[in-house]
């Protein structure tokens, strides 16, 4: 990602999101501006003692965000999942723990609430 665009990212996505997600791409089309975010492959705190293997992502969730210059803005979010090799079960980041462990903005809280709507695997 170009450094000047990277500097603008905090103005586009909620504060705190870049701690857990990276911008994989973006585009503008007739429907608006689309930002594609993928969860980083960093082991969740609650599984630090387990052996985890990244197993890709859950289906993408699309959130509509505040417009920019009259353009609709959409965040396409892909949450990561891991195989816990100790138990054989699929695990993922517990966003309630993330919220409890940080001082979060209302935007980040809304973001966490929206992406927590994933069904349990």
N, C-alpha and C positions, 0 to 999 in steps of 0.2 A: 504494500500500500504506500502511496506517495506520502512523504512526511507532512506536506502542507495539509493534505486531507486528514491525516491522522490527528493533527492539531485541532481540527474542526469537530472531530468525532464526539468529544464531551458535550458539545453544544447540540448534538443531534440525538444521542441516546441518553437515557437516565444515568445520573451519577451512580457509580458502583457497578454498572453492567459490564464495563470493560475489565473489571477484576475477574470476571467469570466467562466472558464471551469475547470473541474476536470477530471483526468485520471480514467476511470472506469475499463479498462482492457487493456491488450496488448497481442500480440502473434506473433510468427514467423512461417512462412510457406514457401512453395516453391516460392511464388510470392514476398516475402519480409517481412518486419517488419510492423506490424499494431498496431497503437495506437488509442484507442477509448476514445473520449472526449465527455463529456456531460456538457451542460451549467448549471451552478449553479442555485439553486432556490433562487436567490436574486432579489428582486423587482427592475426593472429598475427605474432610477432616475425620469424620466418623469411621472411615475405612482405612486410615493410615497404617494400621497394623496388619491389614489383609493384603493378599496378592491379587491385584485387579488387572484385568485385561480389557482394553477398550473394545467394545463390540458395536461401534457405530453410533447411530443416533435414533431417537424416536422420530415419528413423523413431524414434519414442520408445522409450527403454529404461526399464524399471521395475526399480528396486533396492529391496529391503526393508532398512530401517534398524532401529535400536534402537527398541523399543516406548516409547510415552509413556503413562504411567498405565494400563498394561494394554491399550492400543490398538496394533494393528499400524501401522507407519509405512511408507509407500511414497513413494519419490522417483521422479517421472516426469521423465526427463531428455531434452531435445532438444538435440543438438549441431548447431551451425551448419555450413554449407558455403558456400564462395565459388567463383565462377568467376574464375580467373586470366585476365584479359583479354589479358595478354601472351603466354600459351601456349595458351589455349583449354581448359585442363584444370580440373577441379574439385579444389579443395584444402580442407584442414581443419586444425585445430590439432593439432600433434604433441604429445601428452601426455607422451611421454618427455622431450622438451625442456623442458616445463614443470616436470616433476619434477626434472630436473638443475639447473634455474636457480633453485630455491627450496629453502628448508628446509621440508619438509612433515611434517605429523603422520601418524601411522599411519592415522587415519581418512581423511585426504585421499588418502594413498597407495592405500588400498583403493578409494576412490571413483574415482581415476584408472584403476586396474587394471580396474574393472568397466566404465567407459564406454569404455575402449580396445578393447572387444570388438566394435566396429563392423566390418563387412566393408569392405574397401577399395572405393572407388567405381570 
